[in-house]
Amino acid sequence: GTAADWGGFEDNMQGGGSAVIDMENMDDTSGSSFEDMGEMHQRMKEEEEEEGEAGAAEEEDGEFLGMKGLRGQLGRQVADQMWQVGKRQASRAFSLYANIDILRPYFDVEPVQVRTRLLESMIPVKMINFPQKIAGELYGPLMLVFTLVAILLHGMKTSDTIIREGTLMGTAIGTCFGYWLGVSSFIYFLAYLCNAQITMVQMLSLLGYGLFGHCITLFVTYNIHFHSLFYIFWLGVGGLSTLRMVAVLVSRTVGHTQRLILCGTLAALHMLFLLYLHFAYHKVVEGILDTLERPNMPPFQRVARDIPVVSNAVMNTTAKAVALTL
Amino acid sequence: FADLADVSIAEDIPVEGEITVPVGSRSPDDDYSTLDEPVRDTIMRDLKAVGKKFVHVMYPKKSSALLRDWDLWGPLVLCVSLALMLQGGSADSKDDGGPQFAEVFVIIWFGAVVITLNSKLLGGTISFFQSLCVLGYCVLPLTVAMLVCRLVLLAGSGTVSFIIRLIVVVAMFGWSTLASTAFLADSQPPNRKALVVYPIFLFYFVISWMILTFTPQ
């Protein structure tokens, strides 16, 4: 009669639920490929089986416990199923996105290789008619960026840089990583426009190793504060590493205009970055500003922060020399 | 369950076997007994575990106690105390030279995560949290150095105090790096140890630098 009809309707809903494809449960990456349909069928079968068992358990308990038992069992089953589905989704998302094995091939280096590549980054290649090999490795560049951050911190601390918004560490990390990632992407985009043969990882690797020259220059000139020394290092060391990057890029590009655009941009950005790092985070800037703003005051009024007396004297002489030349 | 009521075995088949519970398994009583114990026992047990690991860090031998049962209480305590001591004392927001609490905290945990990822990518066999545990515990010598520096700065802040602080910080930095290398480098393939040691060196170098350049306002 009616009860059977209602019961039948309920059964249909339960059994029919698995025939409806729940779009939320579908993988983002699955198309309508054959394997995915197979997986979906398997899943539907599993869910049907589970619901079949649930239905059977419900009926037994329902007879035993009455209506309250039925609702309790149903609630528990629904909660259990939601937990299963949620867990499955989460583990699939995790294995897809948090899989660091994607990056593993780029870290497959030996210490000897890293050392060789560091030294090679300062030697410009002569053969530019033949495309030069670039190793697509990310360990060396990443370590060089972190080293640059450490050196920058050292420079900012010894020059009493005052950062008004943000923190010292945040500025250092932001500057170095921003340069590495941002300029790499920009030059990769230009390379795409100029038809140069270089991939993103190779560009990241090339620019990262180019920072070796910057590290050396800044390490020396943040400790020995001679202005002319910085210019010599800027042209010499910075110039060598820029030449190397430019030569490699030229060997991979065809056409004079394209070579000019690409290499000019890279050379300009690389050299200007070194100049910026020296001047933005170095005490000589503040000395100059002081001298310009208040001509009646002696060049260095500020008390240095616990830096040994020797570098204090050097600092004072440098500032005086700069003030004299201005 | 009506079906199970008539389990019967034919009489001619002999029934034999052992009715003993295997000894190694935890009975539910074990779990409940740690809930019923007084809070002092629980805290003392955890404190003793942390203390034992501190001793392992101060005298680094090749033992696996730090790695086997890792915990993150020790690193948290060390990180918080170091960040508190490094906080720039000036309430005046014009001079923001000192590192703030959040900065130090983020540097330590972010740096530890990066080093762990790096060692895993280079083919390490150690797990994520074990590596975090070791790196956090090896901050202990540097926390001791910070304490010593603060005490020395109370006495005065001239060249002599700077030299004393420099020596102490450099010694503790070396100790930290050696201690963490003793634990972590074993999990790497032998020819790549240098690649793993360098970021650890850089990490402790940055922390040492923050300690050395700290001046109270």
Interface residues (C-beta under 8 A of the other chain):
Chain A: I100 L103 R104 F107 D108 V109 E110 P111 V114 Y139 L142 M143 F146 T147 A150 L153 H154 K157 D160 I162 I163 R164 T167 L168 M169 G170 R305 D306 P308 V309
Chain B: D95 D96 G97 P99 Q100 E103 V106 I107 V114 L117 N118 K120 L121 L122 G123 S157 T159 F162 N191 R192 A194 L195 Y198 P199 L202 F205 V206 W209 T213 T215
